[in-house]
Amino acid sequence: MVAETKLYNSLEISPSATQEEIKKAYRKAALKYHPDKNKDKPDAGEKFKEVSQAYEILSDPEKRKVYDQYGLDFLLRGGTEAPPGADGPSGMPGAGFGGMPGGFGGMPSMGGKTRPFHFPTDGGGGGFSGGFSFSNAHSIFDDFIKQQGGGEDLFAQFGGLGGNGGGGGRSRYRESGGGGRRRAPTPEVTIVEKPLPLSLEELFTGKQKKMRIKRKTYEETSGKRKMEDKLLDIEIKPGYKAGTKIKFKGVGDQEEGGTQDLHFIIKETEHPVFKREDDNLRTYVELDLKEALTGWTRTLPTIDGKQFTLTKAGPTGPGFTEIYPDRGMPKSKKPSERGDMIVEVKVKFPTSLTLAQKSQLKDIL
């Protein structure tokens, strides 16, 4: 028979629970109420303190024994009788169940007298000579994770809460100047960038692109890591350029501090005809020497699927260019306007000539 059950009730376990059952109950409750996972639920922070403080006492066999025999009020007063009219645990200073400073004076003995006793304070509560007060809830959680690091990846299971996910379990808390521990700032949500290959035709017309991604989340009840599919609707506007970022907020993996943002970065695939230069498109016409000297005709495609004929009487020198306005890419900020299409001539010279051919060319030129 125990004096009271409020700490057991906080973890939703019975007073006969084993240490392993206490650990499992705390793991589940801490994940459920951790402030980093409940930014929109301010009450979760107080509940997190409550379950952490319950675990701090019940996970220590000596403290648990005293609690079972005499109750939380007795434990928080350091083993002394309550003065007349004193407040109970709810009136004590501190968070959760209390946190009253002071030493353990003595425990009642069978004869009605007192005998001194002392709880060690290494890693537990304390801060006053020989006394007990609840530790910071985040410190309790942090220590719990580090103690569980033998064969089970708790950092992955908790999404990095309380640690940085490394093998040794680096702490999210650092020593302050006064020797106490203060919580380090919550890391910013990470951004994941992925390339999005698109053809020039897709960037010319624009399109709605469906993309299915896989993301890591947590089951609300068990806290286990799971994979789920998510379908994204990506809008590609006419005229988008390589390097343009299409951003989705909070659709990636769940991690410490929130859910990852996902940025798709447009990558233009190589085109067989055109080379993009900002809003302009450049294409090349290859001529042999005879065509360059005597004239040529070509039928050229445009990016919107049309064609036009280009004829030159010659001679046409290497590097000759001709510009055709409004046949390039749409301007992303003014889709009704387009860049230019630039046609550049390349002349292919023969690699060798006979003496007769050279003589004829000399006579002609």
C-alpha positions in Angstrom: 0.0 0.0 0.0 1.4 3.4 -1.0 0.8 6.8 0.6 -0.4 8.4 -2.6 -0.4 7.7 -6.4 -0.2 11.1 -8.1 3.2 10.5 -9.6 2.1 7.1 -10.9 -1.0 8.7 -12.3 1.0 11.2 -14.2 2.8 8.4 -16.0 -0.4 6.4 -16.3 1.2 3.4 -14.5 0.3 1.4 -11.4 2.3 1.7 -8.1 3.5 -1.9 -8.7 5.2 -0.9 -12.0 8.7 -2.2 -12.7 11.6 0.1 -13.6 11.3 -1.0 -17.2 7.6 -0.1 -17.2 8.4 3.3 -15.7 11.0 4.0 -18.4 8.6 3.0 -21.2 5.8 5.2 -19.8 8.1 8.2 -19.5 9.4 7.7 -23.0 5.9 7.7 -24.4 4.7 10.7 -22.3 7.8 12.8 -22.9 7.5 12.3 -26.7 3.8 13.2 -26.5 4.2 16.4 -24.5 7.7 17.7 -25.5 7.5 21.4 -26.2 9.4 21.1 -29.4 6.6 19.0 -30.8 3.8 21.1 -29.4 4.7 24.7 -30.2 1.0 25.5 -30.7 0.0 23.9 -27.3 1.4 25.9 -24.4 -0.2 23.5 -21.8 2.0 20.7 -23.1 5.1 22.4 -21.5 3.6 22.1 -18.0 2.6 18.5 -18.7 6.1 17.7 -19.9 7.5 19.1 -16.6 5.0 17.0 -14.6 5.9 13.7 -16.3 9.6 14.4 -16.1 9.5 15.2 -12.4 7.5 12.1 -11.8 10.1 10.0 -13.6 12.9 11.7 -11.7 11.5 10.3 -8.4 10.1 7.0 -9.5 13.2 6.0 -11.5 15.3 6.4 -8.3 14.6 3.3 -6.1 15.5 5.2 -2.8 13.4 8.3 -3.6 10.6 6.1 -4.8 10.7 4.1 -1.5 10.4 7.3 0.5 7.6 8.6 -1.7 5.6 5.3 -1.5 5.9 5.4 2.3 5.3 9.1 3.1 4.1 10.9 0.0 5.3 13.8 -2.2 4.7 16.5 0.4 7.0 14.8 2.9 9.6 14.3 0.2 9.6 17.9 -0.9 10.0 19.2 2.7 13.1 17.2 3.1 11.7 14.6 5.5 10.2 17.1 8.0 6.7 17.4 9.3 4.6 20.1 7.7 4.1 23.2 9.9 0.5 24.0 10.8 -1.4 25.6 8.0 1.4 25.0 5.4 0.5 24.7 1.8 0.6 21.4 0.1 2.6 20.6 -3.0 0.5 22.8 -5.2 1.3 25.9 -3.2 5.1 25.3 -3.2 7.3 27.4 -5.4 8.5 25.8 -8.7 7.0 24.0 -11.6 5.1 20.7 -11.9 4.8 19.1 -8.5 6.8 21.7 -6.7 10.5 22.1 -6.2 10.8 23.4 -2.6 14.5 23.8 -1.6 15.9 22.6 1.6 17.7 19.6 3.2 16.3 16.3 4.3 16.2 16.8 8.0 15.1 13.4 9.2 12.8 10.5 8.7 10.3 9.4 11.4 11.4 6.2 13.1 9.3 3.5 14.8 9.9 5.2 18.1 8.5 8.6 17.1 12.0 10.1 17.0 13.9 11.0 13.9 16.9 9.6 12.3 19.0 11.5 9.7 19.0 10.4 6.1 20.4 11.9 2.9 19.8 11.4 -0.8 22.8 11.6 -3.1 22.4 14.5 -5.5 24.8 13.5 -8.3 22.8 13.9 -11.5 19.5 14.3 -9.6 17.9 17.3 -8.0 19.8 19.5 -5.5 21.4 22.9 -5.5 21.1 23.2 -1.7 23.4 21.4 0.7 22.1 17.9 1.3 18.7 18.8 -0.1 16.4 17.9 -3.0 14.6 19.9 -5.5 13.3 18.9 -8.9 15.8 19.1 -11.8 15.0 21.1 -15.0 12.5 19.0 -17.0 14.6 19.2 -20.1 17.7 18.1 -18.2 15.8 15.0 -16.9 14.8 14.2 -20.5 18.3 14.8 -21.8 19.8 12.5 -19.2 17.2 9.9 -19.9 18.1 9.8 -23.6 21.8 9.5 -22.9 21.1 6.6 -20.5 19.2 4.7 -23.2 22.0 4.8 -25.8 22.8 1.1 -25.8 21.5 -0.6 -29.0 18.4 1.5 -29.6 18.6 4.6 -31.6 16.5 6.8 -29.3 17.8 10.0 -31.0 16.2 8.8 -34.3 13.1 7.7 -32.5 12.7 11.1 -30.7 13.6 13.0 -33.9 16.6 14.5 -32.3 14.8 15.8 -29.2 17.2 16.3 -26.4 20.3 15.6 -28.4 21.9 16.0 -31.8 21.5 12.4 -33.0 25.2 11.5 -32.6 26.5 8.3 -31.3 27.5 9.7 -28.0 24.4 11.7 -27.5 25.6 15.3 -27.4 23.4 17.4 -25.1 21.1 20.2 -26.2 21.9 21.9 -22.9 25.1 23.8 -22.0 26.6 25.0 -18.8 25.9 28.6 -17.9 28.4 31.0 -16.3 27.1 30.2 -12.9 27.6 26.5 -13.2 23.9 25.7 -13.9 22.5 24.3 -17.1 20.5 26.3 -19.5 18.8 25.2 -22.6 20.5 25.8 -26.0 18.4 27.5 -28.7 16.2 25.2 -30.6 17.9 24.5 -34.0 16.3 26.2 -37.0 14.3 24.0 -39.3 16.5 22.6 -42.0 15.9 23.2 -45.7 16.3 20.3 -48.2 17.1 21.3 -51.8 16.3 19.0 -54.7 17.0 19.5 -58.4 14.0 19.7 -60.7 15.0 18.9 -64.3 12.8 20.6 -66.9 12.9 20.9 -70.7 12.9 24.3 -72.5 9.5 23.5 -73.9 8.1 23.0 -70.3 9.7 26.2 -69.2 8.3 28.0 -72.3 4.7 26.9 -71.8 4.6 26.4 -68.0 2.9 23.5 -66.4 1.5 21.9 -63.3 3.7 19.0 -62.2 2.7 16.3 -59.7 5.5 14.9 -57.7 5.2 12.2 -55.0 7.8 12.3 -52.2 8.6 10.2 -49.2 9.0 11.8 -45.8 9.8 10.6 -42.3 7.2 11.3 -39.6 6.3 9.9 -36.1 3.2 7.9 -35.1 1.4 10.0 -32.5 0.6 7.1 -30.2 3.8 5.0 -30.2 6.3 7.7 -31.3 7.9 5.2 -33.8 9.5 6.5 -36.9 7.5 5.8 -40.1 7.6 6.7 -43.8 4.7 8.2 -45.6 4.0 9.4 -49.2 3.0 13.0 -49.9 1.9 14.4 -53.2 3.0 17.8 -54.1 1.5 20.0 -56.8 4.4 22.1 -58.4 3.5 25.1 -60.4 6.0 26.0 -63.1 5.3 29.4 -64.6 6.2 30.3 -68.2 9.7 31.8 -68.4 11.2 30.3 -65.2 15.0 30.1 -65.4 17.6 27.6 -64.2 18.2 28.2 -60.6 14.7 29.3 -59.8 13.5 27.9 -56.4 10.0 26.6 -55.9 9.5 26.4 -52.1 7.3 24.2 -50.0 7.2 24.9 -46.2 6.9 22.0 -43.7 6.5 19.1 -46.1 9.8 17.3 -45.5 11.0 15.0 -42.6 9.9 15.7 -39.1 12.9 16.6 -37.0 13.9 18.7 -34.0 12.5 22.2 -34.2 9.7 21.3 -36.7 9.3 19.8 -40.1 11.8 20.4 -42.9 11.1 22.8 -45.8 11.6 21.5 -49.3 13.0 23.6 -52.1 13.0 22.5 -55.7 15.7 24.1 -57.8 15.0 24.2 -61.6 17.6 22.7 -63.8 17.3 23.1 -67.6 17.9 19.9 -69.5 20.1 20.2 -72.6 18.2 21.0 -75.7 19.1 19.6 -79.2 18.5 22.9 -81.0 18.5 25.9 -78.6 20.8 27.3 -76.1 19.2 29.6 -73.6 20.8 33.0 -72.8 18.5 34.7 -70.2 15.3 35.3 -72.2 16.9 34.7 -75.6 17.4 31.5 -77.5 20.5 30.9 -79.7 20.5 28.3 -82.5 23.3 27.5 -85.0 23.3 26.9 -88.8 26.2 24.9 -90.1 27.3 25.7 -93.7 30.0 24.1 -95.8 32.4 26.4 -97.6 30.4 26.2 -100.9 27.2 27.3 -99.2 28.9 30.0 -97.3 30.3 31.4 -100.6 27.4 30.9 -102.9 24.2 31.1 -100.8 22.0 28.8 -98.7 18.5 28.1 -97.4 17.4 26.5 -94.1 14.1 25.8 -92.5 14.4 26.6 -88.8 12.1 25.5 -85.9 11.0 27.8 -83.1 10.5 27.0 -79.4 6.7 27.2 -79.8 6.7 24.5 -82.4 6.5 26.7 -85.5 8.9 27.0 -88.4 10.3 29.7 -90.7 12.6 29.7 -93.7 15.9 31.6 -93.7 17.6 32.3 -97.1 20.9 34.1 -97.7 22.5 34.7 -101.1 26.1 34.6 -99.8 28.8 35.0 -99.1 28.1 34.4 -95.4 31.1 34.7 -93.0 31.7 32.5 -89.9 30.0 34.0 -86.8 27.3 35.8 -88.9 24.2 36.4 -86.7 20.7 37.4 -87.3 18.2 38.3 -84.6 14.5 37.6 -84.7 12.6 39.5 -82.0 9.8 37.9 -79.9 10.7 34.3 -80.8 12.6 33.5 -77.6 11.5 32.6 -74.1 8.7 34.3 -72.2 9.8 36.9 -69.6 8.8 35.4 -66.2 7.7 38.8 -64.8 6.0 39.8 -68.1 4.8 36.5 -69.7 3.2 38.4 -72.6 6.6 39.5 -73.7 9.3 37.3 -75.2 13.1 37.4 -75.8 14.8 37.1 -79.1 15.8 34.1 -81.2 19.4 34.5 -82.4 20.6 32.5 -85.5 24.4 32.1 -85.7 26.3 30.7 -88.7 29.2 28.3 -88.4 31.2 27.5 -91.5 32.8 24.2 -91.9 36.0 24.4 -93.9 37.5 21.5 -95.8 40.4 19.8 -94.0 42.4 19.4 -97.2 42.5 20.6 -100.9 44.3 19.2 -103.9 46.7 21.4 -105.9 44.1 21.7 -108.7 41.4 22.9 -106.3 43.7 25.4 -104.7 44.6 26.7 -108.2 41.0 27.0 -109.2 40.1 28.9 -105.9 43.0 31.3 -106.6 41.7 32.0 -110.0 38.1 32.5 -108.8 38.9 34.6 -105.7 
